[in-house]
Amino acid sequence: MQSRFPRSSRYDIQWMIDTAMGPNVLWLAEWLSEAVELKPEMRVLDLGCGMAASSIFLAKEFGVQVLAADLWIRPADNQKRIEAAGLSHLITPMHVEAHAMPFAENSFDAIVSFDAYHYFGTDDLYVGYVTKFLKPGGVLGIVVPGVAHELNGEVPEHARPFWDWEFCSFHSAGWWRRHWEKTGLVTVERSDWLEEGWTFWRDWNLICAEACDGERRDGRLSEAKMLEIDNGRTFGFVRTIARKS
Ligand SMILES: C[S@@+](CC[C@H](N)C(=O)[O-])C[C@H]1O[C@@H](n2cnc3c(N)ncnc32)[C@H](O)[C@@H]1O
């Protein structure tokens, strides 16, 4: 892990566990940042930022200005984390519903989203909405849990005992590419699959399971078992990056 995600490996593990809402978001943000140029003068929207760990990572690593937008997590709670990280001058937390964004058009140089875009961005028209807030030439970059190939409603036999209906929002790299390209509004620069991504997902669940108890622990262990049995045949992470035309 240390060698695959060198920037993330410098962060406190307990802080990462305390801010976790799913897969390790620092690893997802670091993977995206390998393919998106981020520079200090850029204004970045972190859409569905959860507990703002990715916003803190992007501001600290690249000096970008981040609008940390989320629906479920209170901005006041994120503000405390941002202040503790000494990054109030770069990050602004906001309560935002992804379909009703309170921003002017052409506001951002980049819109990024980690383990969140599949909650609100799978309908055909959403990319047209969200890219209104990007400057021309701006970048839309997401990392989401995904599948190696489209399941088309068929749950793999080995995944059935663990299946959650919300997994129907997991798509392949090819699906995300077509989903955005068909609008003609963006140029997809890449849509790819994280090599051995399932092992990072599994290992992070095991680390978090150690640190919690009750239902949360059971959920983490069950997901880790599913990923272990699946062995990379189905589940992993997709990264898709596009530029506004
Ligand atoms: C699984 S959590 C991931 C959070 C964070 N990105 C991370 O990886 O730790 C999904 C996040 O998506 C956000 N979300 C879901 N639907 C949303 C919507 N319609 N508008 C804005 N945010 C939304 C939730 O508030 C939640 O924090």
The ligand as an SDF file (V2000), in Angstrom:
LIG
                    3D

 27 29  0  0  0  0  0  0  0  0999 V2000
  -20.2440    6.5870    0.4420 C   0  0  0  0  0  0  0  0  0  0  0  0
  -20.2410    8.2660    0.8370 S   0  0  0  0  0  0  0  0  0  0  0  0
  -18.6190    8.7540    0.2690 C   0  0  0  0  0  0  0  0  0  0  0  0
  -18.1770   10.0140    0.8820 C   0  0  0  0  0  0  0  0  0  0  0  0
  -16.7680   10.4530    0.5230 C   0  0  0  0  0  0  0  0  0  0  0  0
  -16.6390   10.8710   -0.8570 N   0  0  0  0  0  0  0  0  0  0  0  0
  -15.7970    9.3390    0.8120 C   0  0  0  0  0  0  0  0  0  0  0  0
  -15.4220    8.6060   -0.1090 O   0  0  0  0  0  0  0  0  0  0  0  0
  -15.4760    9.1580    1.9900 O   0  0  0  0  0  0  0  0  0  0  0  0
  -21.2840    8.9740   -0.4090 C   0  0  0  0  0  0  0  0  0  0  0  0
  -21.4830   10.4570   -0.2370 C   0  0  0  0  0  0  0  0  0  0  0  0
  -22.2810   10.9190   -1.3210 O   0  0  0  0  0  0  0  0  0  0  0  0
  -23.0840   11.9700   -0.8590 C   0  0  0  0  0  0  0  0  0  0  0  0
  -24.2810   12.0700   -1.6810 N   0  0  0  0  0  0  0  0  0  0  0  0
  -25.1580   11.1070   -1.9990 C   0  0  0  0  0  0  0  0  0  0  0  0
  -26.1570   11.6010   -2.7340 N   0  0  0  0  0  0  0  0  0  0  0  0
  -25.8930   12.9370   -2.8720 C   0  0  0  0  0  0  0  0  0  0  0  0
  -26.5610   14.0020   -3.5200 C   0  0  0  0  0  0  0  0  0  0  0  0
  -27.7250   13.8050   -4.1660 N   0  0  0  0  0  0  0  0  0  0  0  0
  -26.0100   15.2370   -3.4580 N   0  0  0  0  0  0  0  0  0  0  0  0
  -24.8520   15.4460   -2.8080 C   0  0  0  0  0  0  0  0  0  0  0  0
  -24.1730   14.4630   -2.1730 N   0  0  0  0  0  0  0  0  0  0  0  0
  -24.6900   13.2280   -2.1980 C   0  0  0  0  0  0  0  0  0  0  0  0
  -23.4480   11.5980    0.5600 C   0  0  0  0  0  0  0  0  0  0  0  0
  -23.7640   12.7430    1.3070 O   0  0  0  0  0  0  0  0  0  0  0  0
  -22.2130   10.8280    1.0420 C   0  0  0  0  0  0  0  0  0  0  0  0
  -21.3970   11.6100    1.8680 O   0  0  0  0  0  0  0  0  0  0  0  0
  1  2  1  0
  2  3  1  0
  2 10  1  0
  3  4  1  0
  4  5  1  0
  5  6  1  0
  5  7  1  0
  7  8  2  0
  7  9  1  0
 10 11  1  0
 11 12  1  0
 11 26  1  0
 12 13  1  0
 13 14  1  0
 13 24  1  0
 14 15  1  0
 14 23  1  0
 15 16  2  0
 16 17  1  0
 17 18  1  0
 17 23  2  0
 18 19  1  0
 18 20  2  0
 20 21  1  0
 21 22  2  0
 22 23  1  0
 24 25  1  0
 24 26  1  0
 26 27  1  0
M  CHG  2   2   1   9  -1
M  END
$$$$
